[in-house]
Each structure stands twice: as C-alpha cells, then as structure tokens.
Amino acid sequence: MDWSIVLKSALALGGCGIGIAILLLIASIKLAVKVDEREAAVRAALPGANCGACGFPGCDGYAAAVASGKAPPNACTVGGPAVAGEVGRIMGLESTAAEAPVAVLICRGGLAEAPRRFHYEGTYNCRQAALLLGGPKGCVYGCVGMGHCVGVCPVRAITMGADGLPDIDEAKCIGCGVCVRDCPKQVIRLLRRPKLVYLACASHDRGKAVKSVCQVGCIACGVCVKNCPAGALTLVDNLPVMDEAKCIDCGICVHKCPTGSFVDRAKGRPQAIIHKNCTGCTLCATKACRFKAIEGEPKQQHRVIAEKCIGCGECIKVCPVDAISMVGALGHAERLT
Amino acid sequence: MNPTKIFLGAFLVNNILLMRFIALCSFFGVSTSINTSVGMSAAVIFVTLLAAWVSWVLYHALLAPLGLVFLRTAVFILVIAGLVQFVELFLKRYVRALYSAMGIYLPLITTNCAILAVTFLNIDYGYNLLQSTIYALGVAAGYALAIILFAAIRERLEDSPISQSFRGYPIAFVGASLISLAFLGFASLFGITL
C-alpha cells in the first residue's frame, strides 16, 4: 500500500485546517471590535420578544441605542417597570417605568350600525379589501372588520366579535402596537392604561355624510366640546381632538354625545350623594350638573337622582359647604375630586 | 465557451434552485419574506464569488498537483467555512454597513449547498478562473432571482384563502414545483443545453 498518499492527504487537509485556524486567530485579534459591555448586559435584561414597540429594530437594536445613550432606559413597554429598572441600573440612570399602553379600537360601527356598501368577494383580509374602493363598509374611515389585527397580535389578545368588529382583551394586550401599525385604516390606537375615556370614531366627514353611513359615528356637533369641564376637547376636521393632559376622564362627553361615539373604559362609576349639611343653595343643580340629576327646593336639602347621575363629580367642585361626596366604584372618587 | 452563454446557462437554463434542486433548505427556510430573501441573496452572491476564486486556486495549485483530487469535498467545505468566518470578522471591523445589512445570513450560508456546488461544477466543467467567476456570478444571480420571486409568491400566499391542511410548507412545495416547471421553458435557450 502506498502510504505516501495517506501522508500527503493528512498534510494537505491538516495544513489547510491549521492555516485557516491561524488566519482566523490573527483576524479575531487584529479585527476585534470593541463591544460596549453595557450593550450586552442591556440586551440580556430585555425580554427578547423583538416586537419593536420601543421603535427600534428588535431588542438588539434597542440595546445598542440604550448603550449609546440614544434611547431612554424605559422604552420597553413589554418588559414594563421591572425591565426598565434593570436597564436603568445597568446604565447607571434613574429610571421611571413606562406602563404598557393598551390598544383600543376607535370605530364602533359594527355590522348593525354601519352597513356595507357592497358585497366583497375577494381575499378575506382587511389590507386587501381596503384596496378595493376603501373596503366594503359604507364609512371609508371605519374598521374593515376582517380581522387582520387578530392575526398579527403576538399575544392573541384580539378576537373577532359577532358584530364584525375586533374585540381587544385589555388584560392580555401588552401594548406593543403591532396591530396599530398593521391596521390599513389606522383605527387602532394606543391608550395610556389609566386613561378611561376616548373617542371611538375616525370619520372626518361632516355630520350628514357620517349619519348616512353609520349610526354611531361622530357627527361633529360639538356638544362634547361645549360640555367638557376641563376644556380638553376641540373640534378639528370634524372630529373632537382630546388634549389628554387636560382631560380628567369625568365621562361627561360619553353621556352627552348624541351618537354614542365616545367610549368609557371604567368598569363602574361612582355616584354623588348629598349630605345633611346641604344648605339648599341650588348651585349644584343649576350650575354644575349637566344631566339634571340633582333636584330639590331652594334652602332645603337637595338629593341626587341615581338613574341620571353619571358620577362626573362636577357638583362637588361648586358646593360651598362640602356637602357632596362620591360613593361606589372605589378608586375613582379620589381622581375626580 | 462563450461567457454570455455560461452566465445565462447558470442564471436561467440550469438555475441552481429551480432546475438543479440544490440549496433547497435555504430556499424554503428564508423565502418567507422579500426582505430576508434580499439579504440572503446579497450574502450568497458575495460568498459564492469568493468561494469560487479560493477553491479554484486551491484545487489547481494544491490538490491537483499532489494527486489529492478525491479530497476536494473535505477541503472545500473547510475552506469555505473558514472563509466565511474570516469575511464576517473583516466586515464587522471595516464595512459595518454591509455587515449589518447581511446580518445573520452570512454565517448561515457557511453550509449553503449552492456555494459548494459552484466550486465543484467549476472544476467538473474545466472552467478557467475568468469562466469560473462568470459561472459563480450566474449561479448566485439565479439563486437571487429564484428566491426573491418565490418570496413574493409566498407573501401573497400568506393572505390567500388556503385550506388548513395546505397552509405553510405544503402549498410552498406545490408553488415551488410550478415555478420549476415554468423554468423548464428556458431549456435550450440560445442553444444552451441542460
């Protein structure tokens, strides 16, 4: 047997291997890139969901941005306070946690309220249906209702309701905003978790046009603007725009809106009660209450009509003798006073 | 042989993915979206070219003179793997933009069969260095064409009403076989044989 061929093979293959190994060794030393240690640490602290809610391409991108000081440590909504604190500790920063927002649908026109213009027979997908004359729904601003958001939600928080509108489970929603970006009609928005009241209509049409295609669309009548005690609403392009810094979530707009275009997320609202020390000044009934929920003769103790009171708390503000307080729906009373 | 014919033969007539059925793993694995397909194609074009040069030189300068032609599979795999690692380090240091653009695909194609196939075929066809370069370019461009075409189709398939049992890979296989049949139409284009 010719052993030289074995020797030559071993030498050639081994030589190649050793040559490459040496080349890579030198390369890894000479071409080493300094990686910020904090970047790796921040990356390890992140959830790794790569959802992009922070606005960077995945967790790696966000970690790099944090390490180079281009991003705040609390931008990860999925990780919440725990991750924000950990990232802040790595970066040596004080961190205030960002509470994950919640996605809400800003359209209430289901099958019953907003009829279809035509029968759509194509690929059953919002994005494709929306390309055809703006979709089958009469209102071109509204939810197409084919559940594209259901499919893209990474935590399966969205289901299609029987009314033809997606139903977002607030308990499951992590506020990543994937549905917001993917919705062809842009009728999903992110809401701060504690925010209770929002406008659920996206139509910029005038009242008559809205009325002809949807029973629950905003007709831009301006009643909400006039009644807002905080001056948080202004009509812009036939829609009331809410200044969330001013809004006190009192719920007056929800009840005043003639079409029911506002949504109140509160599970329950408190009610006002008037105590015995009421002097009967009538200020609450005449000046404060917008719902005729307080009755009583002058100079006698007034009383609240329970069915009419919405718990907005406006009467408390005007009572000169502090005779009104709120009961029920714990947790709301403090915020309203 | 005519360089144009070499290129077109590799690009269309003997398309590496659709006619030779080589590198199907990455063809089905990466073609879920156009973006990833473009990234993968760029990395494949880059590495195929480098691998073709290095393997050609190695074969004609080392293996053939020593009579170790039978070792070419082992040597080429070793060299391509080492080369990709080196290129990755080099790009990370000097061409950061290209490194981030190719991202994860560069190390992935260490084991891409298309690249190994090009190095073998260059030798089997007896191409010189220039012809090898053109052939490598043609194969890589063919790979890019096929995978980007296929990714575009798969993106449409995602939104199409496909019965549950066909969703995902089954319909992808059916689609791939149909494109492959369509590519049969390029057979003997300009007299280039299969």
Interface residues (C-beta under 8 A of the other chain):
Chain A: I5 K8 S9 A12 L13 C16 G17 I20 A21 L23 L24 A27 S28 L31 A32 V33 T123 Y124 N125 R127 Q128
Chain B: L58 L62 L63 L66 G67 L68 L71 A74 V75 L78 V79 G82 Q85 F86 L89 F90 K92 R93 Y94 D159 S160 P161
